[in-house]
Amino acid sequence: MLKKGTFLYFYEDLDENSQIPRHIWAIENHVMLCKWVKSGNLENQYQITNRYTIWKSSDLERYRILDISPESYEQAGLTGLVTIGNVR
């Protein structure tokens, strides 16, 4: 079971050239994700939005879980910005 605050991206959200997600998502609950978009400051930094989507956690072949450091989780909660590691 995936928990609230877990970050992921859908394979369809990968930029074709760079293979870096155009945006990422954070799990809000078992049916809702919150969208995070590139912040413009760094290639791998994203900021929270007020956009949500419905999802099915059982569609495992559609997404990949991101490995976010504890420091990045803390940063996300305080600033609304998260830095992700290499997704390639």
mmCIF file of the C-alpha atoms, coordinates in Angstrom:
data_MODEL
# 
_entry.id   MODEL 
# 
loop_
_atom_site.group_PDB 
_atom_site.id 
_atom_site.type_symbol 
_atom_site.label_atom_id 
_atom_site.label_alt_id 
_atom_site.label_comp_id 
_atom_site.label_asym_id 
_atom_site.label_entity_id 
_atom_site.label_seq_id 
_atom_site.pdbx_PDB_ins_code 
_atom_site.Cartn_x 
_atom_site.Cartn_y 
_atom_site.Cartn_z 
_atom_site.occupancy 
_atom_site.B_iso_or_equiv 
_atom_site.pdbx_formal_charge 
_atom_site.auth_seq_id 
_atom_site.auth_comp_id 
_atom_site.auth_asym_id 
_atom_site.auth_atom_id 
_atom_site.pdbx_PDB_model_num 
ATOM 1  C CA . MET A 1 1  ? 0.000  0.000  0.000   1.00 0.00 ? 1  MET A CA 1 
ATOM 2  C CA . LEU A 1 2  ? 1.391  3.365  -1.027  1.00 0.00 ? 2  LEU A CA 1 
ATOM 3  C CA . LYS A 1 3  ? 1.143  6.093  1.578   1.00 0.00 ? 3  LYS A CA 1 
ATOM 4  C CA . LYS A 1 4  ? 0.225  9.762  1.485   1.00 0.00 ? 4  LYS A CA 1 
ATOM 5  C CA . GLY A 1 5  ? 3.078  11.987 0.399   1.00 0.00 ? 5  GLY A CA 1 
ATOM 6  C CA . THR A 1 6  ? 4.715  9.389  -1.860  1.00 0.00 ? 6  THR A CA 1 
ATOM 7  C CA . PHE A 1 7  ? 5.898  11.005 -5.087  1.00 0.00 ? 7  PHE A CA 1 
ATOM 8  C CA . LEU A 1 8  ? 5.533  9.358  -8.475  1.00 0.00 ? 8  LEU A CA 1 
ATOM 9  C CA . TYR A 1 9  ? 5.380  10.109 -12.160 1.00 0.00 ? 9  TYR A CA 1 
ATOM 10 C CA . PHE A 1 10 ? 3.416  8.579  -14.989 1.00 0.00 ? 10 PHE A CA 1 
ATOM 11 C CA . TYR A 1 11 ? 5.496  7.254  -17.874 1.00 0.00 ? 11 TYR A CA 1 
ATOM 12 C CA . GLU A 1 12 ? 3.347  9.312  -20.251 1.00 0.00 ? 12 GLU A CA 1 
ATOM 13 C CA . ASP A 1 13 ? 4.565  12.478 -18.444 1.00 0.00 ? 13 ASP A CA 1 
ATOM 14 C CA . LEU A 1 14 ? 8.204  11.934 -19.427 1.00 0.00 ? 14 LEU A CA 1 
ATOM 15 C CA . ASP A 1 15 ? 9.703  14.488 -21.790 1.00 0.00 ? 15 ASP A CA 1 
ATOM 16 C CA . GLU A 1 16 ? 10.589 12.625 -24.991 1.00 0.00 ? 16 GLU A CA 1 
ATOM 17 C CA . ASN A 1 17 ? 14.012 14.278 -25.347 1.00 0.00 ? 17 ASN A CA 1 
ATOM 18 C CA . SER A 1 18 ? 15.324 14.466 -21.788 1.00 0.00 ? 18 SER A CA 1 
ATOM 19 C CA . GLN A 1 19 ? 13.365 11.587 -20.213 1.00 0.00 ? 19 GLN A CA 1 
ATOM 20 C CA . ILE A 1 20 ? 12.717 13.862 -17.224 1.00 0.00 ? 20 ILE A CA 1 
ATOM 21 C CA . PRO A 1 21 ? 9.116  14.157 -15.990 1.00 0.00 ? 21 PRO A CA 1 
ATOM 22 C CA . ARG A 1 22 ? 7.339  17.338 -17.112 1.00 0.00 ? 22 ARG A CA 1 
ATOM 23 C CA . HIS A 1 23 ? 5.484  17.134 -13.806 1.00 0.00 ? 23 HIS A CA 1 
ATOM 24 C CA . ILE A 1 24 ? 5.206  14.734 -10.884 1.00 0.00 ? 24 ILE A CA 1 
ATOM 25 C CA . TRP A 1 25 ? 2.437  13.738 -8.504  1.00 0.00 ? 25 TRP A CA 1 
ATOM 26 C CA . ALA A 1 26 ? 2.117  13.255 -4.740  1.00 0.00 ? 26 ALA A CA 1 
ATOM 27 C CA . ILE A 1 27 ? -0.354 10.793 -3.283  1.00 0.00 ? 27 ILE A CA 1 
ATOM 28 C CA . GLU A 1 28 ? -3.105 12.507 -1.287  1.00 0.00 ? 28 GLU A CA 1 
ATOM 29 C CA . ASN A 1 29 ? -5.174 9.395  -0.624  1.00 0.00 ? 29 ASN A CA 1 
ATOM 30 C CA . HIS A 1 30 ? -6.163 6.101  -2.241  1.00 0.00 ? 30 HIS A CA 1 
ATOM 31 C CA . VAL A 1 31 ? -7.919 7.838  -5.174  1.00 0.00 ? 31 VAL A CA 1 
ATOM 32 C CA . MET A 1 32 ? -6.376 11.320 -5.463  1.00 0.00 ? 32 MET A CA 1 
ATOM 33 C CA . LEU A 1 33 ? -3.010 12.745 -6.542  1.00 0.00 ? 33 LEU A CA 1 
ATOM 34 C CA . CYS A 1 34 ? -1.721 16.323 -6.266  1.00 0.00 ? 34 CYS A CA 1 
ATOM 35 C CA . LYS A 1 35 ? 0.221  17.745 -9.242  1.00 0.00 ? 35 LYS A CA 1 
ATOM 36 C CA . TRP A 1 36 ? 3.704  19.272 -8.850  1.00 0.00 ? 36 TRP A CA 1 
ATOM 37 C CA . VAL A 1 37 ? 5.204  21.226 -11.786 1.00 0.00 ? 37 VAL A CA 1 
ATOM 38 C CA . LYS A 1 38 ? 8.771  22.223 -12.608 1.00 0.00 ? 38 LYS A CA 1 
ATOM 39 C CA . SER A 1 39 ? 9.755  25.266 -10.606 1.00 0.00 ? 39 SER A CA 1 
ATOM 40 C CA . GLY A 1 40 ? 11.991 26.745 -13.290 1.00 0.00 ? 40 GLY A CA 1 
ATOM 41 C CA . ASN A 1 41 ? 14.918 27.105 -10.893 1.00 0.00 ? 41 ASN A CA 1 
ATOM 42 C CA . LEU A 1 42 ? 16.459 23.665 -11.293 1.00 0.00 ? 42 LEU A CA 1 
ATOM 43 C CA . GLU A 1 43 ? 15.860 20.867 -13.789 1.00 0.00 ? 43 GLU A CA 1 
ATOM 44 C CA . ASN A 1 44 ? 14.861 18.460 -11.025 1.00 0.00 ? 44 ASN A CA 1 
ATOM 45 C CA . GLN A 1 45 ? 12.925 20.832 -8.718  1.00 0.00 ? 45 GLN A CA 1 
ATOM 46 C CA . TYR A 1 46 ? 9.129  20.903 -8.635  1.00 0.00 ? 46 TYR A CA 1 
ATOM 47 C CA . GLN A 1 47 ? 6.558  23.055 -6.858  1.00 0.00 ? 47 GLN A CA 1 
ATOM 48 C CA . ILE A 1 48 ? 3.119  22.132 -5.595  1.00 0.00 ? 48 ILE A CA 1 
ATOM 49 C CA . THR A 1 49 ? -0.032 23.222 -7.439  1.00 0.00 ? 49 THR A CA 1 
ATOM 50 C CA . ASN A 1 50 ? -3.712 23.212 -6.584  1.00 0.00 ? 50 ASN A CA 1 
ATOM 51 C CA . ARG A 1 51 ? -4.411 20.655 -9.328  1.00 0.00 ? 51 ARG A CA 1 
ATOM 52 C CA . TYR A 1 52 ? -5.594 17.140 -8.536  1.00 0.00 ? 52 TYR A CA 1 
ATOM 53 C CA . THR A 1 53 ? -6.413 14.016 -10.475 1.00 0.00 ? 53 THR A CA 1 
ATOM 54 C CA . ILE A 1 54 ? -8.036 10.700 -9.733  1.00 0.00 ? 54 ILE A CA 1 
ATOM 55 C CA . TRP A 1 55 ? -5.924 7.571  -10.046 1.00 0.00 ? 55 TRP A CA 1 
ATOM 56 C CA . LYS A 1 56 ? -5.935 3.812  -9.565  1.00 0.00 ? 56 LYS A CA 1 
ATOM 57 C CA . SER A 1 57 ? -3.004 2.583  -7.525  1.00 0.00 ? 57 SER A CA 1 
ATOM 58 C CA . SER A 1 58 ? -3.430 -0.850 -9.080  1.00 0.00 ? 58 SER A CA 1 
ATOM 59 C CA . ASP A 1 59 ? -2.288 0.474  -12.504 1.00 0.00 ? 59 ASP A CA 1 
ATOM 60 C CA . LEU A 1 60 ? 1.331  -0.275 -11.623 1.00 0.00 ? 60 LEU A CA 1 
ATOM 61 C CA . GLU A 1 61 ? 2.502  -0.381 -15.234 1.00 0.00 ? 61 GLU A CA 1 
ATOM 62 C CA . ARG A 1 62 ? 1.530  3.298  -15.750 1.00 0.00 ? 62 ARG A CA 1 
ATOM 63 C CA . TYR A 1 63 ? 3.757  4.946  -13.126 1.00 0.00 ? 63 TYR A CA 1 
ATOM 64 C CA . ARG A 1 64 ? 7.048  4.842  -11.270 1.00 0.00 ? 64 ARG A CA 1 
ATOM 65 C CA . ILE A 1 65 ? 7.597  5.703  -7.616  1.00 0.00 ? 65 ILE A CA 1 
ATOM 66 C CA . LEU A 1 66 ? 10.260 8.366  -7.018  1.00 0.00 ? 66 LEU A CA 1 
ATOM 67 C CA . ASP A 1 67 ? 12.899 7.873  -4.364  1.00 0.00 ? 67 ASP A CA 1 
ATOM 68 C CA . ILE A 1 68 ? 12.844 11.162 -2.433  1.00 0.00 ? 68 ILE A CA 1 
ATOM 69 C CA . SER A 1 69 ? 15.363 11.857 0.328   1.00 0.00 ? 69 SER A CA 1 
ATOM 70 C CA . PRO A 1 70 ? 14.090 12.671 3.835   1.00 0.00 ? 70 PRO A CA 1 
ATOM 71 C CA . GLU A 1 71 ? 15.543 16.172 3.436   1.00 0.00 ? 71 GLU A CA 1 
ATOM 72 C CA . SER A 1 72 ? 13.528 16.714 0.247   1.00 0.00 ? 72 SER A CA 1 
ATOM 73 C CA . TYR A 1 73 ? 10.330 15.536 1.985   1.00 0.00 ? 73 TYR A CA 1 
ATOM 74 C CA . GLU A 1 74 ? 10.958 18.047 4.751   1.00 0.00 ? 74 GLU A CA 1 
ATOM 75 C CA . GLN A 1 75 ? 11.683 20.796 2.200   1.00 0.00 ? 75 GLN A CA 1 
ATOM 76 C CA . ALA A 1 76 ? 8.450  19.962 0.354   1.00 0.00 ? 76 ALA A CA 1 
ATOM 77 C CA . GLY A 1 77 ? 6.383  20.351 3.506   1.00 0.00 ? 77 GLY A CA 1 
ATOM 78 C CA . LEU A 1 78 ? 7.968  23.671 4.456   1.00 0.00 ? 78 LEU A CA 1 
ATOM 79 C CA . THR A 1 79 ? 8.402  25.409 1.096   1.00 0.00 ? 79 THR A CA 1 
ATOM 80 C CA . GLY A 1 80 ? 6.132  23.658 -1.406  1.00 0.00 ? 80 GLY A CA 1 
ATOM 81 C CA . LEU A 1 81 ? 9.249  22.716 -3.401  1.00 0.00 ? 81 LEU A CA 1 
ATOM 82 C CA . VAL A 1 82 ? 10.714 19.242 -3.825  1.00 0.00 ? 82 VAL A CA 1 
ATOM 83 C CA . THR A 1 83 ? 13.967 18.175 -5.459  1.00 0.00 ? 83 THR A CA 1 
ATOM 84 C CA . ILE A 1 84 ? 14.069 14.743 -7.026  1.00 0.00 ? 84 ILE A CA 1 
ATOM 85 C CA . GLY A 1 85 ? 17.090 12.621 -7.839  1.00 0.00 ? 85 GLY A CA 1 
ATOM 86 C CA . ASN A 1 86 ? 17.991 11.148 -11.184 1.00 0.00 ? 86 ASN A CA 1 
ATOM 87 C CA . VAL A 1 87 ? 14.974 9.437  -12.773 1.00 0.00 ? 87 VAL A CA 1 
ATOM 88 C CA . ARG A 1 88 ? 16.802 7.841  -15.701 1.00 0.00 ? 88 ARG A CA 1 
# 
